[in-house]
Amino acid sequence: MKKESTKGQVEDILSELGKKIDQLIEDAKGAKDTIRDDIEIKIEELKEKKSNIEEEFNAYQEKHEGKWDDVKGHLEKALNELKMAAASAFKKKNE
């Protein structure tokens, strides 16, 4: 049960990050040129990080289905880094 709960949490976080990236893309359309350029760079970085986390998560699940707890800490760290990058991009947009 714990494994499924954590798996669901990771999937929820990835889904939420995807929505935030989409919102950031929309918000960037109305930003000043210099800020928009910075935001677009951050968006691409976020997309790449999100994709890497999804790939790592899926590959690990397939390869080590019974060893979920071993990777949980690593994924949580990567997700936290991705959240901080998204927060930084949103903060820059609002400046």
Backbone as JSON, one array per atom type, in Angstrom:
{
  "sequence": "MKKESTKGQVEDILSELGKKIDQLIEDAKGAKDTIRDDIEIKIEELKEKKSNIEEEFNAYQEKHEGKWDDVKGHLEKALNELKMAAASAFKKKNE",
  "N": [[0.82, -1.19, 0.0], [1.94, 1.27, 0.82], [3.87, 1.64, -1.16], [2.28, 2.03, -3.45], [1.0, 4.37, -2.68], [3.12, 6.23, -2.54], [3.99, 6.06, -5.18], [1.75, 7.11, -6.43], [1.89, 9.69, -5.4], [4.23, 10.65, -6.59], [3.45, 10.56, -9.28], [1.34, 12.4, -9.16], [2.73, 14.75, -8.49], [4.37, 15.03, -10.76], [2.38, 15.41, -12.68], [1.22, 17.8, -11.77], [3.43, 19.5, -12.04], [3.67, 19.47, -14.8], [1.32, 20.84, -15.48], [1.91, 23.33, -14.34], [4.1, 24.09, -15.87], [2.84, 24.35, -18.35], [1.14, 26.5, -17.7], [3.05, 28.45, -17.18], [4.12, 28.77, -19.71], [1.95, 29.96, -21.02], [1.72, 32.32, -19.5], [4.16, 33.52, -20.1], [3.82, 34.5, -22.6], [2.76, 37.05, -22.4], [4.73, 38.52, -21.2], [7.5, 40.84, -20.78], [9.99, 41.26, -23.34], [12.73, 40.63, -22.58], [12.38, 39.34, -20.13], [10.69, 37.32, -20.96], [12.37, 35.81, -22.61], [14.15, 34.76, -20.69], [12.32, 33.27, -19.19], [11.44, 31.42, -21.09], [13.77, 29.93, -21.47], [13.99, 28.78, -18.92], [11.64, 27.28, -18.95], [12.2, 25.34, -20.9], [14.3, 24.04, -19.59], [12.9, 23.04, -17.37], [11.06, 21.32, -18.62], [12.82, 19.41, -19.65], [14.01, 18.38, -17.29], [11.72, 17.36, -16.02], [10.97, 15.4, -17.86], [13.24, 13.72, -17.69], [13.0, 12.83, -15.04], [10.56, 11.45, -15.17], [11.26, 9.4, -16.98], [13.29, 8.11, -15.54], [11.86, 7.29, -13.29], [9.92, 5.56, -14.45], [11.59, 3.62, -15.66], [12.91, 2.58, -13.44], [10.77, 1.52, -12.0], [9.98, -0.57, -13.69], [12.29, -2.17, -13.74], [12.99, -2.67, -11.06], [10.79, -3.46, -9.41], [10.18, -4.4, -6.82], [11.82, -2.92, -5.17], [11.19, -0.33, -4.42], [11.46, 1.52, -2.25], [14.18, 2.02, -2.13], [14.77, 3.83, -4.16], [13.14, 5.92, -3.67], [14.0, 8.13, -2.03], [15.89, 9.33, -3.73], [14.3, 10.1, -5.94], [12.54, 11.85, -4.66], [14.3, 13.91, -3.98], [15.08, 14.78, -6.55], [12.59, 15.61, -7.51], [12.04, 17.68, -5.71], [14.06, 19.47, -6.42], [13.19, 20.07, -8.98], [10.76, 21.3, -8.39], [11.7, 23.58, -7.06], [13.04, 24.83, -9.15], [10.88, 25.41, -10.81], [9.45, 27.14, -9.15], [11.28, 29.22, -9.01], [11.27, 30.09, -11.66], [8.62, 30.98, -11.87], [8.7, 33.02, -10.0], [10.49, 34.8, -11.2], [8.98, 35.53, -13.38], [7.02, 37.08, -12.22], [8.35, 39.33, -11.4]],
  "CA": [[0.0, 0.0, 0.0], [2.82, 2.42, 0.89], [4.49, 1.78, -2.48], [1.29, 2.62, -4.34], [0.77, 5.73, -2.23], [4.26, 7.03, -2.97], [3.93, 6.09, -6.64], [0.7, 8.07, -6.76], [2.38, 11.02, -5.07], [5.18, 11.03, -7.65], [2.66, 10.82, -10.48], [0.61, 13.65, -8.93], [3.7, 15.84, -8.57], [4.74, 15.19, -12.17], [1.23, 15.97, -13.36], [1.11, 19.19, -11.35], [4.53, 20.24, -12.67], [3.3, 19.64, -16.2], [0.33, 21.92, -15.54], [2.59, 24.59, -14.05], [4.9, 24.43, -17.05], [1.88, 24.85, -19.35], [0.71, 27.84, -17.27], [4.19, 29.33, -17.35], [4.19, 29.04, -21.15], [0.89, 30.94, -21.3], [2.07, 33.58, -18.84], [5.32, 34.09, -20.77], [3.39, 35.18, -23.83], [2.49, 38.46, -22.13], [5.85, 39.11, -20.47], [8.44, 41.67, -21.53], [10.89, 40.44, -24.17], [13.89, 40.12, -21.84], [11.89, 38.38, -19.14], [10.14, 36.18, -21.71], [13.5, 34.98, -23.03], [14.6, 34.02, -19.51], [11.28, 32.3, -18.83], [11.45, 30.35, -22.08], [14.92, 29.08, -21.16], [13.6, 28.01, -17.73], [10.61, 26.33, -19.36], [12.87, 24.21, -21.56], [15.02, 23.3, -18.55], [11.9, 22.32, -16.58], [10.55, 20.21, -19.43], [13.86, 18.37, -19.73], [14.11, 17.76, -15.97], [10.5, 16.57, -15.8], [11.08, 14.22, -18.72], [14.25, 12.84, -17.11], [12.45, 12.21, -13.83], [9.57, 10.46, -15.62], [11.98, 8.26, -17.56], [13.96, 7.4, -14.44], [10.8, 6.68, -12.49], [9.35, 4.43, -15.2], [12.61, 2.59, -15.82], [13.14, 1.96, -12.14], [9.59, 0.7, -11.68], [10.02, -1.78, -14.5], [13.45, -2.98, -13.42], [13.11, -2.98, -9.62], [9.46, -3.28, -8.85], [10.16, -4.68, -5.39], [12.8, -2.12, -4.43], [10.73, 1.05, -4.53], [11.96, 2.37, -1.18], [15.57, 2.38, -2.41], [14.85, 4.97, -5.07], [12.2, 6.95, -3.22], [14.74, 9.31, -1.61], [16.49, 9.97, -4.91], [13.24, 10.75, -6.71], [12.05, 12.99, -3.89], [15.29, 14.97, -4.13], [14.96, 15.29, -7.91], [11.32, 16.33, -7.6], [12.19, 18.93, -4.97], [14.86, 20.36, -7.26], [12.33, 20.51, -10.07], [9.81, 22.25, -7.8], [12.43, 24.82, -6.79], [13.29, 25.46, -10.45], [9.6, 25.96, -11.26], [9.16, 28.29, -8.29], [12.2, 30.28, -9.43], [10.79, 30.6, -12.94], [7.4, 31.74, -11.61], [9.09, 34.24, -9.29], [11.1, 35.68, -12.19], [7.88, 36.01, -14.22], [6.26, 38.07, -11.47], [9.18, 40.49, -11.06]],
  "C": [[0.87, 1.26, 0.0], [3.46, 2.7, -0.47], [3.52, 2.46, -3.44], [1.02, 4.07, -3.98], [1.89, 6.65, -2.7], [4.28, 7.15, -4.49], [2.89, 7.12, -7.08], [1.14, 9.5, -6.49], [3.34, 11.52, -6.15], [4.42, 11.38, -8.92], [1.89, 12.12, -10.35], [1.54, 14.85, -9.06], [4.09, 16.09, -10.02], [3.6, 15.82, -12.97], [1.08, 17.46, -13.04], [2.21, 20.04, -11.97], [4.25, 20.47, -14.15], [2.3, 20.77, -16.38], [0.98, 23.28, -15.29], [3.45, 25.04, -15.22], [3.99, 24.99, -18.14], [1.42, 26.26, -19.0], [1.83, 28.85, -17.47], [4.36, 29.71, -18.82], [3.16, 30.11, -21.53], [1.24, 32.31, -20.73], [3.23, 34.28, -19.55], [4.93, 34.86, -22.02], [3.16, 36.67, -23.62], [3.63, 39.17, -21.42], [6.7, 39.98, -21.39], [9.44, 40.76, -22.25], [12.05, 39.84, -23.38], [13.48, 39.08, -20.81], [11.37, 37.13, -19.85], [11.25, 35.25, -22.16], [14.02, 34.14, -21.87], [13.6, 32.93, -19.12], [11.28, 31.14, -19.81], [12.62, 29.39, -21.87], [14.58, 28.19, -19.96], [12.57, 26.94, -18.08], [11.26, 25.11, -20.01], [13.65, 23.37, -20.56], [14.05, 22.46, -17.73], [11.35, 21.12, -17.34], [11.55, 19.06, -19.48], [13.99, 17.63, -18.39], [12.91, 16.87, -15.69], [10.56, 15.29, -16.61], [12.09, 13.22, -18.16], [13.73, 12.11, -15.88], [11.42, 11.14, -14.21], [10.25, 9.21, -16.17], [12.65, 7.43, -16.47], [12.94, 6.65, -13.59], [10.23, 5.44, -13.18], [10.35, 3.29, -15.35], [12.85, 1.85, -14.5], [11.97, 1.04, -11.77], [9.63, -0.63, -12.43], [11.14, -2.72, -14.04], [13.45, -3.48, -11.98], [11.77, -2.83, -8.91], [9.42, -3.48, -7.34], [11.06, -3.8, -4.55], [12.45, -0.63, -4.46], [11.35, 1.96, -3.48], [13.4, 2.82, -1.43], [15.69, 3.64, -3.27], [13.99, 6.15, -4.61], [12.94, 8.24, -2.84], [15.35, 10.07, -2.78], [15.44, 10.72, -5.72], [12.69, 11.96, -5.97], [13.01, 14.17, -4.02], [15.17, 15.6, -5.52], [13.67, 16.1, -8.08], [11.39, 17.66, -6.86], [13.01, 19.94, -5.76], [14.03, 20.92, -8.41], [11.3, 21.53, -9.57], [10.47, 23.6, -7.57], [12.71, 25.56, -8.1], [12.01, 26.1, -10.98], [9.25, 27.2, -10.45], [10.03, 29.48, -8.69], [11.72, 30.91, -10.73], [9.54, 31.43, -12.74], [7.73, 33.05, -10.9], [9.65, 35.25, -10.28], [10.01, 36.3, -13.06], [7.15, 37.14, -13.53], [7.06, 39.32, -11.11], [9.0, 41.6, -12.07]]
}
